Structure formats: structure tokens, C-alpha cells
Amino acid sequence: MIDLRSDTVTRPGTAMRDAMHAAPVGDDVWGDDPSVASFENAVAERAGKTAALLFPSGTQSNLAALLAHCQRGDEYIAGQKAHTYKYEGGGAAVLGGIQPQPVENAADGSLPLELIRTVIKPVDFHFARTRLLALENTIGGKVLDADYTKAATDLAREHGLATHLDGARLFNASVATDTPLATLCEPFDTISLCFSKGLGAPIGSTLVGSQTLIDSARRWRKVLGGGMRQSGIIAAACHFALNHQVADLADDHRRAARLAEGISALPELNVEHQATNMVFLRVPEHHLAPLRAWMAERDILIKVLYATRLVVHRDLNDEAIESVLEALRDYFASR
């Protein structure tokens, strides 16, 4: 099966499973799991932050960060296309009483500085209190420009705002730009890092930041039901990925570029953009259902909407990419 729906479909390999099997464990809620402690120390050091905290999911990691930064009646600024705003069930508002203030993303995924400045509320009891700027990197596969990131976080601090980064795919940004992870994390107070996407762990995200913020997030993790017991099994998978599978993301990026190149040769399809491990294309509406069925018959899973995202990951090799291109060519040749 060739699954291009997301990089969340990756499965742990034999070496990762062996690391999970061998992991010493304890009760992490009591702080007794040595594998969790070792991993959290390692990822905090890699990110250049004081502390880290393991979560079962990136959604929960982001939410705990928002809760650590904001109180009820506060607001956070995020992009209209941001995962924290659009794809996490409204958790900040539903569970935290935190109002999102969405801003339209620019074409490169950034939030224009003037728009950020415009939506920051004055101190007035009529308004929600603006407390936090939340950015995302990568977003739609695109890497945020480093100069922009500095300017945006500087602007936030000028107005007394904290900063959070949804860095679910920040390792992709690090590899794509040959930039140390700590450099990408430095402008932000908290960063959520996901290990269950391109890095191939079956579960696990971390929140990194200052000890004070991570202590607050630990309490919120418990409130949200994220406190886990012998979670060293999860930490071992993430730690293995951190040590052995980050550089492999370059292969995903290369294969995504090849996929985009091959699709661009098909006049019926329009590649909107390719960045890191993602390819976005436009499929004519009358092809949506039959193309999805055609590909599924050939054991190729894609999520076919009018705007279609194909995601390359470590479970796909060069031959898989060529098989996808061949299936697409055969489909349009048969029409």
C-alpha cells in the first residue's frame, strides 16, 4: 500500500520497535520513568531550551501551551490556516475560554506584520486581552523565513505578548534549510515538536520552553488527561527517531520534488506548489471520484479534493513515487 494522505501514517521500523521493547520504564506521572526523563532532556538540549514535556499528541501539546500562556478571557493570534486555529477542534476556546484572533495567512504561510499589529487589542475591559502570538513552521510544507520570524516575534514582545510555535514539522524546516533546531526555536517561548509524522514514531509530541512554562504545562497535561504511566515505551520511540531518523527527512523532500516534477508533466493536473515533503495540486472536479477509485484499485491512497495534498514520508521509497506517477499517467491515458 502506498499511502500519500499524510506523514502521520508512518509505522515504526524494526530498530525502533526494538528500542521500545528494551526501554526501562517507570511511572511518569510520579516522575519515575527513566526513558521519559532521558528523552525530555535530549530534546530540550537539541531545541536549546531549559525543559521539555512529553505529550501523546501535538494537539494536546499545543493546547497545553496555550493554557500555560493564557487565562480565560485572553486571546491568541494565529493564522486562518493554522492547525491550532482550524484543525484542533476549537480546544482553546472550548476548554480554556481562550479566544482565537485569526489573521489571514500570506501566500508563504506567514502572518503579515501589519495585520498582527492591527489585531492586538488595547488594554480596555471591552476587549479580550491579547496575550500570545502563535505561528506554525512548516505550514503547508513551507518553511517560514528566518528574518520574518524574528520580526514577528520582536513585534510580539514589543507589545508584551508571549510567543508559541506549532513546530509539528519543524524538523523538516531544520533539514530543508540546514539550520540547527535550536536556532529555529530560539525566538519562541514555547515550541511543540511532533515525532509521529515524518520522524516515524507511532505516537508522541513534546513541548519545550522554560522550566516555569513547562511546569505549568505539566499541570495542564494532567487536567487534559495526558498524564501517562509507563510512557518510556513511547519516549524510546521518539528518542530513537531523534537520534537516527531526522536526516532521513531530506529523502522525503527529494522524493516530493520528484513527485511534483512528474505531475507537472501531466497537462490535466496543476501543481500549485511543492515544499519540503508536500505537494499541493488542483484536480479538475470531474476527475475527483474516478481518480481516487483508480488509485485505490492500485493500492495507492490519496485524499482527493479539489485542492489535493500529497504527503511523502519515510515509508515510501523511490520506486513508490514512480509507481504513483505511472498510475497517474495511465489514468489520464485511459480517458
C-alpha positions in Angstrom: 0.0 0.0 0.0 1.3 3.5 -1.0 -0.3 6.0 1.4 0.0 9.6 0.4 -2.7 11.0 2.7 -0.3 12.2 5.4 3.0 11.5 7.0 1.1 10.5 10.2 0.6 7.1 8.6 4.2 6.1 9.1 4.9 2.9 11.1 7.8 2.2 13.4 10.5 0.1 11.9 12.2 -2.9 13.5 15.0 -1.0 15.1 12.6 1.5 16.7 10.4 -1.4 17.9 13.5 -3.0 19.5 14.3 0.3 21.3 10.7 0.4 22.6 10.9 -3.2 23.8 14.1 -2.6 25.6 13.2 0.7 27.2 13.4 0.8 31.0 10.1 2.3 32.4 8.6 3.7 35.5 5.5 5.8 36.4 5.9 9.1 34.5 3.1 10.8 36.4 5.3 10.3 39.5 8.4 11.4 37.5 9.9 7.9 37.8 10.2 6.9 34.1 13.9 7.0 33.2 13.3 6.7 29.4 11.0 9.7 29.5 13.5 11.8 31.5 16.3 10.9 29.2 14.3 11.8 26.1 13.0 15.0 27.5 16.5 16.1 28.5 17.8 15.2 25.0 15.1 17.1 23.1 15.3 20.1 25.3 19.0 20.3 24.7 18.5 19.9 20.9 15.9 22.7 21.0 18.1 25.0 23.1 15.5 25.2 25.8 15.6 24.5 29.5 12.9 21.8 29.7 10.7 19.5 27.7 7.5 17.6 28.3 6.2 14.5 26.5 2.6 14.5 25.2 0.6 11.9 23.4 -0.3 14.3 20.6 0.6 17.6 19.1 -2.9 18.8 19.5 -2.6 18.3 23.3 0.9 19.8 23.3 -0.4 23.0 21.6 -3.4 23.2 23.8 -1.3 22.9 27.0 1.0 25.6 25.7 -2.0 28.0 25.1 -3.3 27.2 28.5 0.1 27.9 30.1 0.3 31.3 28.4 -3.3 32.5 28.6 -6.1 32.7 31.1 -9.9 32.7 30.5 -10.8 35.8 28.6 -7.4 36.2 27.0 -6.8 35.7 23.2 -4.1 34.4 21.0 -3.3 35.5 17.5 -3.0 32.7 14.8 -3.3 32.2 11.1 -6.6 31.3 9.4 -4.9 28.2 8.1 -3.0 27.4 11.4 -3.5 24.0 12.9 -4.1 25.5 16.3 -7.0 27.5 15.0 -8.5 25.4 12.2 -7.8 21.8 12.9 -7.8 21.3 16.7 -11.5 21.3 17.4 -11.5 24.8 18.9 -9.9 23.4 22.1 -8.5 26.7 23.3 -12.0 28.3 23.3 -13.9 25.2 24.3 -11.7 24.0 27.2 -9.7 27.1 28.1 -12.0 30.1 27.5 -9.3 31.5 25.2 -10.4 33.5 22.2 -8.6 32.9 18.9 -7.9 36.0 16.9 -7.4 34.7 13.3 -5.3 36.6 10.7 -5.3 35.7 7.0 -2.1 33.9 6.1 0.1 35.3 3.3 1.0 33.1 0.4 4.2 32.0 2.1 2.3 31.0 5.3 3.4 34.0 7.3 1.1 36.4 9.1 1.7 39.9 7.7 3.2 42.1 10.4 0.8 45.0 9.8 -2.1 42.6 10.3 -0.7 41.3 13.5 -0.2 44.9 14.7 -3.8 45.7 13.7 -5.4 42.9 15.8 -3.5 43.5 19.0 -6.1 44.8 21.4 -5.6 47.9 23.6 -5.9 47.5 27.3 -9.6 48.0 27.7 -12.2 45.9 29.6 -14.3 45.8 26.4 -11.8 43.6 24.7 -10.3 40.2 25.2 -6.7 40.5 26.4 -4.2 39.8 23.7 -1.6 37.6 25.3 0.1 35.4 22.7 1.3 35.1 19.1 1.2 31.6 17.7 3.0 30.8 14.5 3.4 27.5 12.6 6.6 26.1 10.9 6.4 24.4 8.4 2.9 25.5 7.3 1.5 23.8 4.1 5.0 22.4 3.8 6.5 25.8 3.5 9.4 27.0 5.8 8.9 30.4 7.5 11.6 32.9 6.5 14.0 33.4 9.4 14.1 37.2 9.1 10.3 37.2 9.1 10.1 35.0 12.2 12.5 37.3 14.1 10.5 40.4 13.0 7.2 38.8 14.1 8.4 37.7 17.5 10.1 41.0 18.1 6.8 42.7 17.3 5.0 40.4 19.7 7.4 41.3 22.5 7.2 45.0 21.8 3.5 44.6 22.8 4.1 42.4 25.8 3.0 39.2 24.0 4.4 35.7 24.6 5.2 33.5 21.6 4.4 29.9 20.7 5.4 27.9 17.7 3.5 24.9 16.4 6.6 23.1 15.1 4.9 19.8 14.3 7.2 19.6 11.3 10.0 21.9 12.5 12.5 19.1 11.9 11.5 19.3 8.2 12.3 23.0 8.3 15.6 22.3 10.0 16.7 19.8 7.4 15.4 21.8 4.4 17.4 24.9 5.4 20.3 23.1 7.1 19.6 25.1 10.2 20.1 23.8 13.8 16.8 23.1 15.6 17.8 25.4 18.4 18.2 28.3 16.0 14.6 27.8 14.8 13.3 27.5 18.3 15.2 30.4 19.8 12.7 33.3 19.0 9.8 31.4 20.8 8.9 30.9 24.4 7.3 27.5 23.7 7.6 25.1 20.8 5.6 22.0 20.1 7.6 19.3 18.3 5.9 16.2 16.8 7.6 12.8 16.4 4.8 10.8 14.9 4.8 12.4 11.4 7.9 12.2 9.2 10.1 11.0 12.1 8.2 7.8 12.2 7.3 7.3 15.9 3.9 5.7 16.5 2.9 8.4 19.0 4.4 11.4 20.8 5.0 15.1 20.8 7.0 17.3 23.1 6.6 20.9 24.3 9.8 22.7 25.0 10.4 26.0 26.8 11.4 27.5 30.2 11.1 25.4 33.3 8.3 27.7 34.6 6.2 27.3 31.4 6.8 23.5 31.3 5.8 23.2 34.9 2.5 25.0 34.1 2.1 22.8 31.0 2.6 19.7 33.1 -0.3 20.6 35.3 -2.5 21.3 32.3 -1.4 18.0 30.7 -2.8 16.3 33.8 -6.1 18.3 33.5 -6.3 17.3 29.9 -5.9 13.6 30.6 -2.4 13.4 29.1 -0.5 12.1 32.1 0.8 8.7 31.2 2.3 5.9 33.3 4.9 3.7 31.7 5.3 6.1 28.8 9.0 5.3 28.4 7.9 2.9 25.7 6.7 6.0 23.7 9.7 8.1 24.7 12.1 5.4 23.5 10.5 5.5 20.0 10.7 9.3 19.9 14.3 9.2 21.2 15.3 6.7 18.6 13.8 9.0 15.9 15.6 12.0 17.3 18.9 10.1 17.2 18.6 8.2 13.9 15.8 9.5 11.6 16.0 13.3 11.4 18.5 13.3 8.5 16.2 10.9 6.5 13.7 13.8 6.0 15.9 15.0 3.2 14.9 11.9 1.2 11.3 12.8 1.7 11.9 16.3 0.4 13.8 14.9 -2.6 11.0 12.4 -3.4 8.3 15.1 -3.1 10.2 17.3 -5.6 10.4 14.3 -7.9 6.6 13.7 -7.5 5.9 17.3 -8.3 8.1 17.2 -11.3 6.4 14.1 -12.7 2.9 15.5 -12.0 3.8 18.8 -13.7 4.3 16.8 -17.0 0.6 15.9 -16.9 -1.4 18.7 -18.6 -4.6 17.7 -16.8 -3.2 18.4 -13.3 -1.8 21.7 -11.9 0.8 21.6 -9.2 0.1 24.6 -7.0 3.3 24.3 -5.0 5.8 21.8 -3.6 7.6 22.4 -0.4 9.6 20.1 1.9 7.6 16.8 1.9 4.3 18.1 0.5 2.9 18.5 -3.0 -0.3 20.5 -3.5 -2.2 20.2 -6.8 -5.5 21.0 -8.4 -7.6 18.2 -9.8 -10.5 19.0 -12.2 -13.7 18.4 -10.4 -15.0 15.7 -12.8 -11.9 13.6 -12.1 -12.1 13.7 -8.3 -14.1 10.5 -7.7 -12.8 8.4 -10.6 -9.2 9.3 -9.9 -9.5 8.3 -6.3 -11.1 5.0 -7.2 -8.5 4.3 -9.9 -5.6 4.9 -7.5 -7.2 2.9 -4.7 -7.6 -0.1 -7.1 -3.8 0.1 -7.4 -3.2 0.2 -3.7 -2.5 3.9 -3.7 -4.3 6.1 -1.2 -4.7 9.8 -1.8 -7.1 12.3 -0.3 -8.7 13.7 -3.5 -10.4 17.0 -3.0 -10.4 20.0 -5.4 -7.2 21.1 -3.7 -5.3 17.9 -3.1 -2.3 17.4 -0.8 0.1 14.5 -1.4 2.5 13.9 1.5 5.7 12.0 1.1 7.2 10.1 4.2 9.8 7.6 5.2 7.6 4.6 4.4 7.8 5.5 0.7 10.8 4.8 -1.4 11.8 5.9 -4.9 10.0 3.0 -6.5 6.8 4.0 -4.8 7.0 7.6 -6.2 7.5 6.2 -9.7 4.5 3.8 -9.2 2.3 6.8 -8.3 3.4 8.7 -11.4 2.8 5.7 -13.6 -0.7 5.2 -12.2 -1.5 8.9 -12.8 -0.2 8.7 -16.4 -2.2 5.5 -17.0 -5.4 7.1 -15.6 -5.3 10.1 -17.9 -4.2 8.0 -20.9 -7.3 5.9 -20.4 -9.6 8.9 -20.5 
